[in-house]
Amino acid sequence: MSKTILRSLVFFIFCFFSTLSIAAEEGVASYYSDVFQGRKTASGKLYDRNKLTAAHKTLAFGTKVKITDLKNNKSVIVTITDRGPHSKKRMVDLSYAAAKKIDLIKPGLSKVRMDIIK
């Protein structure tokens, strides 16, 4: 096997397994307070509680992720438009509309799984 093919294969394997390691994450989700309605997010877009959006500490703006509540198995697909949450105990902040889709409004917090959608 030539060195070029071997290097390409190693690179492909590295990229594949690197992607898998960040493809799913579990943690606590919360949702935005209505006080943020109409305010500018870190991406520059205005927060709209009726859109399916979320805040994450590191994911690129525009990334689409599937959030699944691990208690009731309900899911929603959101777009990352902001930075946060600003609590070390939480992984993602959802818009009101996204939180409503997975029945997060009443409890306020829930353990979720986040899968990046390609």
N, C-alpha and C positions, 0 to 999 in steps of 0.2 A: 504494500500500500504506500503510495507516495506521501511525502510529508505534507503537501498541500491538502490532500484529501483527509489525512489524519487530523490536521489542525482544524479543518472545517467541521469534521465530525465532533471533535472535542468542544469546539465553540458552540455548535448546535445543541449538544447535550447540556452544556453549561447554561445556555439561554433557556432551554426547556425547563430545567429544574429550578432555575432562578424565578421564572414566572410562576411555577407551581407554589413556591414558598410564599408569595404575596397574593395569590389568587383568592384565598379564603382567610378570613379573620373573624374571630369571635370576641365579643365584648358587649358593653352596655350601651344602649341607645336611649336618647332622650329627644325632645322636640323643642323647637324655638317658641319662645314666648311671643304673644301678639304684639308686644312693644316694638319688635323689630320690623313689623310690616312697613314696607316702603323704604326701608333704609338700605344703603349701599352695602353689598357684600364685599369680601376680599377680592372677588373676581371682577368687581366693577358693576355687576348686575344688581338690580334692586330686588330685595327679598319680597317674594309674593307667597303668602301662606297657602295659596290655592294651587301652586305648582309643585310638582314632584321633584324636590331638590333636597340637598343635604350639605352639611359641613363635615370635613374630615381634616385631620392635622397635616397629612402629607400627600394625599392623592392629587394628581393634576386636575385643574379645573376642566370641566367637560367630561370627566371620566364617568361612565355609567356603571352603577353597581346595583346588585340585587340584594336587598335587605330582607332577611327572613327572621321573624320572631320565633325563637326556639321554644316558647311555651305553647303557642297556638298554631305554629307552622304556616302562618300567613306571610305572604311576600309582597314586596313592592319594588319597582325599579325606579331609581332616582339618579339625578345628575349632580355631581359635586360642583357647587358654585361658591363655597365659602370655606374659611378656615375655622377650626374648632373641633370638638367642644373644648372649652377652656377649663376643663376638669380632668385630672389625670385618671379618674375612675370611669370616664365615659369614652367610647370609641367614635361615636357618630351622633350628630344632631340632625334630626329630620325636620322637614317643613311640616306644618300642621296637616296638610293634605296627605302627605306620605304616612305620617303617624296615624292618621285616621284609618287609612287602608289596612293597617296591620293591628288595629285596635290597641294603640299605645296611648291614646288620650287619657283614659281613666287611670291606669297605673302610673303614667308619666315616665317610667323607666322600665326597660326590659332587656334581657339578654338576647342578643341577635347574632346572626351569622351574616357576614358581608362577603359577597362574591363579585369580583370584577367581571364585567361583561365585555367581551372582546368585540 
